[in-house]
Amino acid sequence: MFIVPHRLMLAFRFAPIGHCRVVELREKNMAMQIGASRTPRPLHPLFVGLGGALLMAALFTDYMYFSNALMQWANFSAWLITGGLVLALIAALVLVLDLVLGRAGPIIWPDFGLLAVVAILSIINVFIHTRDGWRSVVPSGIAVSAIVAILLLVSGFRGWCVTGLKMPTQGDNA
């Protein structure tokens, strides 16, 4: 059994998965109503996380194709990357909706840029996977999938969110 000291566990915990970081601080007011402290959360982290899971799964199917050369694994990779890109598009549309409806705070540009780089690399990766035969995955397809998976792990540790959490100020009844 592997035991991790409590201090090390805190060092790797940047933000809860699926939650945005708080960008505005507010005073605690104990006299607020129960429902007044609830603010709607942005919906885009859900779709970013789902698309990220599909793109990371493509690395596994690329490895399976590399290990046994069954072409169906390369087909699985192409489908997973395509599905991840479709969910990235849905996440972008939901992000715009979150911003228009006021559910999200300001965009955190480094996180947005990281996910934009992942989307661009995934578009390149899906074109690499359209090749025929062994060259569809090895060596460039599996390398791009590995880079995308590493970038998505970083994004996952940061909370899958590209905006700050909008918190109500004192006197607001969100």
DODO-442188 format. One line per field, with one value per atom (N, C-alpha, C, CB): residue in one letter; atom name; y, x, z. Coordinates in steps of 0.02 Angstrom, whole numbers, plus 50000, padded with zeros to 5 digits. Glycine has a CB too. Example, Ala and Ser with C-alpha at 12.3 -4.5 7.8 and 13.67 -1.06 7.14 Angstrom:
rest: (a  a  a  a  s  s  s  s)
atom: (N  CA  C  CB  N  CA  C  CB)
v: (49716  49775  49835  49776  49888  49947  50002  49970)
u: (50660  50615  50660  50565  50642  50684  50645  50704)
w: (50390  50390  50390  50452  50354  50357  50394  50286)
//
This chain:
rest: (m  m  m  m  f  f  f  f  i  i  i  i  v  v  v  v  p  p  p  p  h  h  h  h  r  r  r  r  l  l  l  l  m  m  m  m  l  l  l  l  a  a  a  a  f  f  f  f  r  r  r  r  f  f  f  f  a  a  a  a  p  p  p  p  i  i  i  i  g  g  g  g  h  h  h  h  c  c  c  c  r  r  r  r  v  v  v  v  v  v  v  v  e  e  e  e  l  l  l  l  r  r  r  r  e  e  e  e  k  k  k  k  n  n  n  n  m  m  m  m  a  a  a  a  m  m  m  m  q  q  q  q  i  i  i  i  g  g  g  g  a  a  a  a  s  s  s  s  r  r  r  r  t  t  t  t  p  p  p  p  r  r  r  r  p  p  p  p  l  l  l  l  h  h  h  h  p  p  p  p  l  l  l  l  f  f  f  f  v  v  v  v  g  g  g  g  l  l  l  l  g  g  g  g  g  g  g  g  a  a  a  a  l  l  l  l  l  l  l  l  m  m  m  m  a  a  a  a  a  a  a  a  l  l  l  l  f  f  f  f  t  t  t  t  d  d  d  d  y  y  y  y  m  m  m  m  y  y  y  y  f  f  f  f  s  s  s  s  n  n  n  n  a  a  a  a  l  l  l  l  m  m  m  m  q  q  q  q  w  w  w  w  a  a  a  a  n  n  n  n  f  f  f  f  s  s  s  s  a  a  a  a  w  w  w  w  l  l  l  l  i  i  i  i  t  t  t  t  g  g  g  g  g  g  g  g  l  l  l  l  v  v  v  v  l  l  l  l  a  a  a  a  l  l  l  l  i  i  i  i  a  a  a  a  a  a  a  a  l  l  l  l  v  v  v  v  l  l  l  l  v  v  v  v  l  l  l  l  d  d  d  d  l  l  l  l  v  v  v  v  l  l  l  l  g  g  g  g  r  r  r  r  a  a  a  a  g  g  g  g  p  p  p  p  i  i  i  i  i  i  i  i  w  w  w  w  p  p  p  p  d  d  d  d  f  f  f  f  g  g  g  g  l  l  l  l  l  l  l  l  a  a  a  a  v  v  v  v  v  v  v  v  a  a  a  a  i  i  i  i  l  l  l  l  s  s  s  s  i  i  i  i  i  i  i  i  n  n  n  n  v  v  v  v  f  f  f  f  i  i  i  i  h  h  h  h  t  t  t  t  r  r  r  r  d  d  d  d  g  g  g  g  w  w  w  w  r  r  r  r  s  s  s  s  v  v  v  v  v  v  v  v  p  p  p  p  s  s  s  s  g  g  g  g  i  i  i  i  a  a  a  a  v  v  v  v  s  s  s  s  a  a  a  a  i  i  i  i  v  v  v  v  a  a  a  a  i  i  i  i  l  l  l  l  l  l  l  l  l  l  l  l  v  v  v  v  s  s  s  s  g  g  g  g  f  f  f  f  r  r  r  r  g  g  g  g  w  w  w  w  c  c  c  c  v  v  v  v  t  t  t  t  g  g  g  g  l  l  l  l  k  k  k  k  m  m  m  m  p  p  p  p  t  t  t  t  q  q  q  q  g  g  g  g  d  d  d  d  n  n  n  n  a  a  a  a)
atom: (N  CA  C  CB  N  CA  C  CB  N  CA  C  CB  N  CA  C  CB  N  CA  C  CB  N  CA  C  CB  N  CA  C  CB  N  CA  C  CB  N  CA  C  CB  N  CA  C  CB  N  CA  C  CB  N  CA  C  CB  N  CA  C  CB  N  CA  C  CB  N  CA  C  CB  N  CA  C  CB  N  CA  C  CB  N  CA  C  CB  N  CA  C  CB  N  CA  C  CB  N  CA  C  CB  N  CA  C  CB  N  CA  C  CB  N  CA  C  CB  N  CA  C  CB  N  CA  C  CB  N  CA  C  CB  N  CA  C  CB  N  CA  C  CB  N  CA  C  CB  N  CA  C  CB  N  CA  C  CB  N  CA  C  CB  N  CA  C  CB  N  CA  C  CB  N  CA  C  CB  N  CA  C  CB  N  CA  C  CB  N  CA  C  CB  N  CA  C  CB  N  CA  C  CB  N  CA  C  CB  N  CA  C  CB  N  CA  C  CB  N  CA  C  CB  N  CA  C  CB  N  CA  C  CB  N  CA  C  CB  N  CA  C  CB  N  CA  C  CB  N  CA  C  CB  N  CA  C  CB  N  CA  C  CB  N  CA  C  CB  N  CA  C  CB  N  CA  C  CB  N  CA  C  CB  N  CA  C  CB  N  CA  C  CB  N  CA  C  CB  N  CA  C  CB  N  CA  C  CB  N  CA  C  CB  N  CA  C  CB  N  CA  C  CB  N  CA  C  CB  N  CA  C  CB  N  CA  C  CB  N  CA  C  CB  N  CA  C  CB  N  CA  C  CB  N  CA  C  CB  N  CA  C  CB  N  CA  C  CB  N  CA  C  CB  N  CA  C  CB  N  CA  C  CB  N  CA  C  CB  N  CA  C  CB  N  CA  C  CB  N  CA  C  CB  N  CA  C  CB  N  CA  C  CB  N  CA  C  CB  N  CA  C  CB  N  CA  C  CB  N  CA  C  CB  N  CA  C  CB  N  CA  C  CB  N  CA  C  CB  N  CA  C  CB  N  CA  C  CB  N  CA  C  CB  N  CA  C  CB  N  CA  C  CB  N  CA  C  CB  N  CA  C  CB  N  CA  C  CB  N  CA  C  CB  N  CA  C  CB  N  CA  C  CB  N  CA  C  CB  N  CA  C  CB  N  CA  C  CB  N  CA  C  CB  N  CA  C  CB  N  CA  C  CB  N  CA  C  CB  N  CA  C  CB  N  CA  C  CB  N  CA  C  CB  N  CA  C  CB  N  CA  C  CB  N  CA  C  CB  N  CA  C  CB  N  CA  C  CB  N  CA  C  CB  N  CA  C  CB  N  CA  C  CB  N  CA  C  CB  N  CA  C  CB  N  CA  C  CB  N  CA  C  CB  N  CA  C  CB  N  CA  C  CB  N  CA  C  CB  N  CA  C  CB  N  CA  C  CB  N  CA  C  CB  N  CA  C  CB  N  CA  C  CB  N  CA  C  CB  N  CA  C  CB  N  CA  C  CB  N  CA  C  CB  N  CA  C  CB  N  CA  C  CB  N  CA  C  CB  N  CA  C  CB  N  CA  C  CB  N  CA  C  CB  N  CA  C  CB  N  CA  C  CB  N  CA  C  CB  N  CA  C  CB  N  CA  C  CB  N  CA  C  CB  N  CA  C  CB  N  CA  C  CB  N  CA  C  CB  N  CA  C  CB  N  CA  C  CB  N  CA  C  CB  N  CA  C  CB  N  CA  C  CB  N  CA  C  CB  N  CA  C  CB  N  CA  C  CB  N  CA  C  CB  N  CA  C  CB  N  CA  C  CB  N  CA  C  CB  N  CA  C  CB  N  CA  C  CB  N  CA  C  CB  N  CA  C  CB  N  CA  C  CB  N  CA  C  CB  N  CA  C  CB  N  CA  C  CB  N  CA  C  CB  N  CA  C  CB  N  CA  C  CB  N  CA  C  CB)
v: (49941  50000  50062  50000  50108  50169  50225  50189  50254  50307  50373  50293  50422  50488  50535  50514  50570  50618  50672  50650  50699  50748  50811  50767  50831  50890  50881  50907  50821  50809  50810  50743  50785  50785  50856  50746  50901  50970  51005  51008  50983  51016  51004  50992  50949  50933  50952  50859  50980  50997  51071  50978  51087  51157  51183  51166  51145  51165  51101  51216  51101  51042  51034  51048  50972  50959  50981  50884  51020  51043  51109  50992  51137  51200  51254  51194  51314  51370  51403  51422  51438  51473  51537  51489  51558  51618  51678  51618  51726  51785  51847  51798  51846  51902  51878  51935  51917  51901  51943  51914  51917  51955  51945  51934  51991  51986  51934  52054  51901  51854  51894  51801  51879  51911  51856  51958  51846  51791  51801  51782  51862  51875  51863  51946  51839  51827  51767  51814  51768  51712  51652  51730  51593  51532  51532  51470  51548  51546  51604  51546  51657  51715  51703  51774  51654  51642  51595  51614  51567  51520  51558  51468  51546  51575  51519  51620  51530  51478  51466  51496  51404  51386  51382  51319  51396  51389  51316  51416  51305  51238  51212  51236  51257  51235  51187  51295  51187  51137  51065  51148  51051  50983  50960  50980  51002  50982  50982  51030  51027  51026  50961  51087  50940  50878  50816  50871  50815  50758  50753  50763  50809  50809  50791  50877  50815  50797  50723  50836  50692  50620  50581  50597  50602  50568  50577  50593  50638  50650  50612  50725  50605  50566  50491  50578  50468  50398  50381  50381  50430  50419  50398  50481  50421  50400  50325  50440  50300  50228  50188  50214  50209  50171  50176  50195  50232  50237  50187  50309  50181  50133  50061  50141  50047  49980  49965  49973  50013  50002  49992  50061  50030  50023  49954  50076  49925  49861  49801  49855  49805  49745  49756  49717  49817  49834  49814  49801  49808  49797  49865  49762  49871  49936  49965  49930  49923  49948  49996  49890  49986  50032  50101  50004  50105  50170  50203  50163  50162  50190  50216  50136  50178  50202  50269  50150  50275  50338  50396  50331  50386  50439  50459  50417  50409  50425  50460  50361  50439  50473  50545  50435  50556  50625  50668  50626  50640  50677  50693  50636  50645  50657  50709  50592  50707  50758  50827  50741  50832  50897  50922  50893  50877  50897  50923  50837  50889  50913  50978  50860  50989  51053  51109  51049  51095  51145  51160  51121  51108  51118  51157  51050  51142  51179  51252  51148  51267  51337  51373  51341  51340  51370  51381  51327  51332  51339  51393  51271  51401  51454  51523  51449  51531  51594  51604  51594  51551  51555  51573  51489  51543  51560  51634  51517  51659  51730  51776  51744  51759  51801  51802  51777  51745  51741  51764  51670  51779  51803  51749  51854  51687  51631  51624  51566  51654  51647  51715  51611  51716  51777  51790  51773  51830  51845  51785  51903  51785  51729  51732  51732  51675  51668  51646  51616  51693  51683  51628  51746  51616  51558  51491  51557  51482  51420  51414  51416  51470  51470  51454  51538  51485  51472  51400  51517  51370  51300  51255  51279  51267  51226  51241  51236  51302  51318  51281  51394  51277  51239  51165  51248  51139  51069  51058  51050  51104  51096  51099  51151  51144  51149  51086  51211  51061  51000  50940  50986  50940  50885  50887  50888  50946  50951  50923  51025  50942  50914  50838  50946  50815  50743  50704  50732  50733  50696  50692  50730  50743  50739  50687  50807  50682  50630  50561  50639  50552  50487  50469  50486  50514  50496  50463  50558  50460  50424  50350  50434  50315  50244  50202  50227  50151  50102  50125  50084  50097  50106  50179  50066  50218  50289  50332  50316  50304  50343  50356  50308  50314  50322  50329  50262  50288  50286  50325  50212  50367  50391  50456  50400  50494  50561  50562  50601  50516  50515  50502  50464  50453  50437  50493  50370  50526  50581  50641  50603  50658  50714  50696  50732  50633  50612  50616  50540  50600  50604  50677  50572  50722  50793  50820  50834  50802  50824  50797  50801  50734  50704  50739  50630  50756  50791  50860  50796  50897  50963  50959  50998  50907  50899  50880  50847  50842  50828  50892  50778  50936  51001  51040  51041  51041  51076  51044  51077  50979  50945  50962  50871  50966  50986  51058  50977  51098  51168  51177  51211  51124  51126  51126  51184  51116  51114  51179  51057  51232  51293  51348  51315  51388  51443  51511  51439  51512  51575  51573  51590  51631  51635  51625  51702  51607  51597  51664  51548  51680  51744  51738  51765  51778  51777  51839  51773  51832  51892  51938  51872  52002  52051  52062  52118  52098  52109  52148  52146  52122  52155  52126  52228  52085  52052  51991  52033  51980  51919  51876  51936  51844  51803  51749  51775)
u: (50042  50000  50044  49952  50030  50069  50036  50077  50072  50045  50077  50058  50035  50059  50051  50020  50105  50098  50047  50166  50013  49961  49987  49929  50049  50077  50085  50145  50103  50111  50044  50146  49992  49927  49902  49877  49916  49895  49934  49902  49996  50037  50010  50110  49975  49950  49877  49958  49846  49775  49768  49738  49759  49754  49683  49777  49636  49565  49524  49547  49465  49423  49405  49359  49403  49388  49317  49398  49310  49244  49223  49194  49265  49248  49297  49249  49273  49314  49345  49273  49399  49431  49393  49504  49393  49359  49402  49343  49373  49411  49392  49401  49336  49316  49305  49251  49330  49319  49260  49383  49224  49168  49169  49100  49138  49134  49082  49117  49094  49045  48991  49077  48930  48874  48829  48835  48829  48793  48718  48815  48694  48622  48592  48610  48631  48604  48557  48661  48510  48464  48502  48404  48475  48509  48515  48471  48464  48466  48505  48397  48517  48551  48625  48543  48655  48726  48740  48756  48688  48698  48702  48641  48755  48762  48763  48826  48736  48739  48811  48695  48830  48897  48899  48920  48956  48963  48955  49031  48929  48917  48974  48853  49017  49068  49120  49103  49137  49187  49166  49202  49101  49076  49095  49000  49082  49095  49170  49060  49208  49281  49309  49313  49285  49309  49290  49281  49229  49208  49250  49134  49260  49301  49373  49299  49398  49466  49474  49486  49423  49426  49430  49364  49393  49396  49465  49342  49492  49557  49613  49573  49607  49657  49650  49652  49589  49578  49610  49503  49616  49647  49720  49642  49754  49823  49824  49854  49777  49774  49763  49718  49716  49702  49761  49637  49796  49857  49910  49886  49917  49965  49944  49970  49879  49856  49870  49780  49862  49879  49954  49855  49993  50066  50088  50100  50053  50074  50050  50048  49993  49971  49952  49912  49954  49944  49876  49997  49825  49757  49728  49712  49708  49687  49627  49671  49587  49528  49547  49486  49604  49627  49641  49690  49668  49678  49611  49721  49563  49496  49465  49450  49473  49449  49481  49464  49545  49580  49551  49655  49540  49511  49442  49508  49401  49335  49338  49294  49383  49389  49412  49438  49459  49483  49428  49546  49391  49336  49282  49305  49265  49217  49241  49202  49305  49333  49330  49405  49341  49336  49264  49366  49216  49146  49127  49100  49149  49134  49171  49153  49229  49264  49224  49334  49194  49151  49090  49129  49059  49001  49023  48970  49082  49107  49118  49172  49142  49151  49084  49189  49034  48967  48937  48921  48946  48920  48958  48924  49023  49062  49034  49136  49018  48987  48920  48978  48881  48817  48827  48779  48876  48891  48909  48948  48949  48969  48910  49025  48867  48810  48759  48776  48747  48699  48727  48674  48792  48822  48836  48778  48839  48853  48927  48827  48969  49041  49073  49072  49129  49168  49211  49211  49262  49306  49347  49353  49366  49405  49476  49407  49501  49571  49610  49578  49647  49677  49729  49709  49771  49818  49781  49864  49727  49688  49654  49636  49627  49595  49645  49561  49705  49757  49780  49816  49785  49805  49755  49811  49691  49640  49636  49572  49651  49653  49710  49660  49768  49825  49807  49888  49772  49750  49703  49715  49657  49609  49646  49555  49694  49731  49772  49777  49806  49845  49800  49885  49739  49693  49668  49634  49658  49639  49695  49624  49757  49815  49817  49881  49803  49806  49753  49797  49694  49643  49661  49574  49696  49720  49776  49745  49818  49871  49838  49918  49784  49752  49712  49706  49704  49669  49716  49638  49780  49826  49808  49899  49838  49823  49878  49813  49859  49907  49945  49955  50004  50046  50063  50110  50071  50090  50033  50111  49974  49919  49927  49853  49966  49976  50050  49946  50092  50162  50203  50188  50248  50266  50231  50340  50207  50183  50115  50177  50070  50004  50008  49961  50048  50054  50091  50089  50138  50174  50128  50235  50087  50040  49987  50006  49964  49916  49946  49893  50010  50043  50048  50112  50066  50071  50002  50099  49950  49882  49862  49832  49877  49858  49894  49874  49957  49995  49965  50070  49950  49920  49851  49915  49813  49747  49752  49707  49803  49813  49828  49871  49868  49881  49816  49934  49777  49713  49665  49681  49666  49623  49642  49627  49706  49728  49708  49803  49701  49681  49605  49709  49567  49496  49452  49480  49478  49440  49403  49391  49417  49377  49420  49350  49391  49428  49404  49423  49358  49335  49340  49263  49337  49333  49261  49361  49253  49186  49158  49188  49100  49069  49034  49018  49057  49029  48986  49085  48930  48890  48925  48821  48917  48945  48894  48962  48914  48869  48808  48906  48749  48687  48656  48700  48692  48663  48623  48717  48568  48528  48533  48454  48590  48602  48553  48673)
w: (50000  50000  50000  50061  49955  49949  49988  49874  50035  50076  50055  50152  50039  50019  50078  49956  50098  50152  50134  50169  50185  50174  50139  50240  50153  50122  50047  50154  50024  49952  49917  49940  49949  49918  49907  49961  49953  49945  49890  50010  49878  49828  49757  49832  49746  49680  49671  49667  49720  49716  49701  49781  49637  49617  49624  49545  49599  49602  49596  49545  49626  49618  49544  49661  49522  49452  49437  49435  49384  49364  49395  49380  49438  49469  49446  49545  49442  49421  49483  49381  49470  49525  49540  49507  49602  49623  49605  49699  49569  49548  49588  49475  49622  49662  49734  49634  49780  49851  49876  49893  49922  49951  50026  49921  50061  50133  50152  50165  50208  50233  50269  50280  50253  50286  50312  50237  50377  50407  50404  50479  50390  50389  50320  50410  50271  50204  50205  50154  50160  50154  50125  50110  50136  50113  50037  50136  50001  49928  49898  49901  49937  49910  49897  49957  49930  49921  49863  49984  49834  49779  49713  49777  49677  49611  49560  49606  49502  49451  49428  49390  49422  49400  49324  49432  49295  49223  49202  49199  49142  49117  49073  49078  49048  49000  49028  48973  49094  49117  49107  49189  49109  49097  49027  49108  48977  48908  48893  48860  48925  48917  48945  48952  49002  49033  48993  49102  48966  48925  48861  48908  48828  48767  48783  48733  48840  48860  48873  48922  48902  48914  48849  48954  48798  48734  48701  48687  48706  48675  48711  48675  48778  48814  48799  48890  48788  48771  48703  48770  48660  48595  48602  48552  48655  48667  48682  48726  48720  48735  48671  48786  48629  48568  48519  48535  48519  48478  48503  48480  48568  48596  48578  48672  48581  48563  48490  48577  48446  48375  48367  48333  48404  48401  48424  48443  48474  48502  48461  48572  48426  48390  48317  48426  48292  48221  48192  48180  48235  48210  48190  48263  48127  48100  48136  48027  48168  48203  48259  48230  48291  48344  48315  48378  48256  48224  48208  48160  48187  48175  48240  48145  48295  48360  48378  48415  48365  48381  48342  48366  48278  48237  48261  48163  48281  48306  48373  48312  48417  48482  48474  48527  48430  48419  48388  48373  48341  48311  48363  48254  48405  48459  48508  48496  48524  48569  48538  48585  48473  48440  48435  48369  48426  48426  48495  48406  48548  48615  48631  48667  48600  48608  48577  48578  48520  48487  48530  48418  48557  48602  48664  48623  48691  48750  48733  48775  48673  48654  48649  48586  48621  48616  48686  48574  48730  48798  48836  48836  48823  48853  48834  48833  48769  48747  48782  48670  48788  48823  48896  48817  48929  48999  49006  49025  48960  48963  48950  48914  48902  48886  48943  48821  48974  49028  49095  49035  49097  49159  49210  49190  49188  49234  49249  49205  49208  49215  49225  49154  49258  49267  49206  49330  49214  49157  49135  49175  49072  49044  49072  48967  49093  49115  49053  49176  49025  48959  48956  48937  49007  49001  48996  49062  49033  49028  48961  49085  48937  48871  48817  48858  48822  48772  48773  48785  48833  48838  48802  48912  48812  48779  48705  48812  48684  48613  48579  48602  48611  48584  48579  48628  48629  48627  48568  48694  48556  48500  48433  48503  48426  48363  48352  48364  48404  48398  48382  48462  48409  48395  48324  48444  48296  48226  48182  48206  48198  48161  48170  48185  48231  48246  48207  48320  48199  48162  48088  48170  48062  47993  47986  47968  48037  48037  48037  48099  48075  48080  48017  48139  47970  47908  47857  47877  47872  47827  47826  47850  47779  47772  47803  47698  47839  47864  47926  47811  47932  47991  48003  47984  47950  47956  47984  47889  47991  48019  48094  48006  48126  48198  48216  48235  48186  48206  48156  48211  48175  48242  48260  48247  48210  48225  48261  48161  48245  48277  48351  48245  48371  48442  48479  48451  48446  48478  48490  48435  48441  48450  48503  48383  48503  48554  48624  48540  48631  48696  48718  48693  48673  48690  48711  48630  48673  48690  48758  48636  48773  48837  48895  48838  48886  48939  48950  48921  48897  48904  48937  48836  48920  48951  49024  48914  49043  49114  49153  49124  49124  49156  49162  49115  49109  49111  49162  49041  49167  49215  49287  49206  49301  49368  49383  49375  49332  49341  49345  49285  49335  49346  49284  49385  49224  49161  49146  49163  49181  49175  49144  49243  49099  49068  49092  48993  49139  49167  49243  49145  49272  49344  49366  49370  49429  49456  49477  49517  49453  49469  49536  49413  49583  49651  49661  49704  49698  49711  49760  49738  49748  49795  49850  49760  49901  49958  49935  50015  49950  49931  49869  49919  49831  49772  49793  49722  49761  49773  49711  49790  49701  49642  49643  49638)
//
